[in-house]
Amino acid sequence: MTEPIADRIDNLEARITLMDDMLDALNRTVFEQQRQIESLQQQLRHVYQQMQSQSQSADERADPRQDIPPHW
């Protein structure tokens, strides 16, 4: 009734092989996601810098002294 020990070992080896494959696939997925996160962070920093520079430009134009012609 009990499986022979060799069959049990074969089954365990097969399961370990499948788990190794799954672990490799998960590691690749995590690596790719980390790469995407870093790319998105870089893009976000770029957009933030653009917004900061546009905000500073708008602040400089909002100064009423900038609107006075030089002959005043």
C-alpha positions in Angstrom: 0.0 0.0 0.0 2.8 2.4 0.7 4.7 3.9 -2.2 8.2 2.5 -2.5 10.8 4.9 -1.3 12.3 5.4 -4.8 8.9 6.6 -6.1 8.5 9.0 -3.2 12.0 10.4 -3.8 11.3 10.8 -7.5 8.0 12.7 -6.7 9.9 14.9 -4.3 12.6 15.6 -6.8 10.0 16.5 -9.4 8.3 18.9 -7.0 11.6 20.5 -6.1 12.3 21.0 -9.8 8.9 22.7 -10.3 9.4 24.9 -7.3 12.9 25.9 -8.5 11.3 26.9 -11.9 8.6 28.9 -10.2 11.1 30.6 -7.9 13.2 31.6 -11.0 10.1 32.9 -12.7 9.2 34.9 -9.6 12.7 36.3 -9.3 12.6 37.5 -12.9 9.2 39.1 -12.3 10.4 40.9 -9.2 13.5 42.1 -11.0 11.5 43.4 -13.9 9.0 45.1 -11.6 11.9 46.8 -9.7 13.3 48.0 -13.0 9.9 49.4 -14.0 9.6 51.1 -10.5 13.0 52.8 -10.9 12.0 54.0 -14.4 8.7 55.4 -13.1 10.5 57.1 -10.3 12.9 58.7 -12.7 10.0 59.9 -14.9 8.2 61.3 -11.9 11.3 63.2 -10.8 11.6 64.7 -14.3 7.9 65.8 -14.3 8.3 67.2 -10.9 11.4 69.2 -12.0 9.4 70.5 -15.0 6.5 71.6 -12.8 8.9 73.3 -10.5 10.6 75.3 -13.3 7.2 76.2 -14.8 6.0 77.3 -11.4 9.1 79.5 -10.9 8.6 81.0 -14.4 5.0 81.8 -13.6 6.0 83.4 -10.3 8.6 85.6 -12.0 6.0 86.7 -14.6 3.5 87.4 -11.8 5.7 90.1 -10.3 4.0 93.5 -11.2 7.4 95.2 -11.4 8.1 93.0 -14.4 5.1 94.5 -16.2 6.2 98.1 -15.9 7.8 99.4 -19.1 11.5 100.5 -18.6 10.7 104.2 -19.2 8.5 104.4 -16.1 
